[in-house]
Amino acid sequence: MFDRHDRAMTRSPLLDISPCDEPATVLAHAPASATCLPVTVCSIPGSAELVDDWHPTPKMLVAHSGSGRRWYKQGSRTLTMQTRPRMIEIYGAGLAFDRCCWEGEAGLCAVVEFTDEHVQALTHGEIKSLKLSTQHEVFDHRLSQLALELSNEALTGLPSGALYAQGLSIAILGLLESGYASGTRASKPEAGQLSARDQRRLMDLVLGELGTDLSIVRMASEVGLSPSHFARAFKATFGVTPHSYVQSNRLQYAVTALREDGARSIADIAIACGFSSQAHMTNLIRQHLGVTPRQIRGQV
């Protein structure tokens, strides 16, 4: 439904919001309505610390941009995790962290909350309460696409109509209820998908070698698969081809560099992000984002 034009990327109002290093700051918000779940946009900091982070209601957080590492402390336990575009965090009601730290490239996160009132209204009482099981570093292409598309709609006044937003909201609730609620099986790679460990290895590889000619052969060798087997497993896991995934990361990094590094030439940014030339990057940015590199730089 969304793959043909990747609406969550081409139409996203999130591209006009600049991240900051204040993780608790609300950068944009669309309240709940009779047909749409509430959506909030928060920053994924480049360098920050947050103490006593409490989440009273169940929610889903989907990274739109940004990448790096984060550390969440709960009592004597510290979770060491990564952040990547389209990565999902699912929080059960009452989740609390004593201390959170971030380090990396700043980005944006779309947050969808699920109060009992809104869940019951949208499902006409079929679901009384969405009791989510907390899960970190989740990749679910359908869920991230739906959440980002809902964010696009909610933040721009539901341009496609209330019925469309209602369909997105109900689809999100259905996927979460069937796959991520308490009592359901913890998410494991389905047959033909990459393991969580291999996913992290590939994300690190793409991040570390973004400026190189990153081939399917190179990526497949990282996880010990043949190129053909790897291509199928990658698409089954991430919902996009390896080429599309790498290209999306290059575009994200290019946009960030254009905004944050005004002294650097556009040609240098293009090469550093792995594009064959400035013209190549310009064409792809115009094709996917509807603007030019100079226009992005002028938005700062």
Secondary structure, 3 states (H helix, E strand, C coil): CCCCCCHHHHCCHHHHCCCCCCCCCEEEEECCECCECCEEEEEECCEEEEEEEEECCCEEEEECCCEEEEEEEECCEEEEEEECCCCEEEECCCEEEEEEEEEEECEEEEEEECCHHHHHHHHCCCCCCCCECCEEEECCHHHHHHHHHHHHHHHCCCCCCHHHHHHHHHHHHHHHHHHCECCCCCCCCCCCCCCHHHHHHHHHHHHHCCCCCCCHHHHHHHCCCCHHHHHHHHHHHHCCCHHHHHHHHHHHHHHHHHHHCCCCCHHHHHHHCCCCCHHHHHHHHHHHHCCCHHHHHHCC
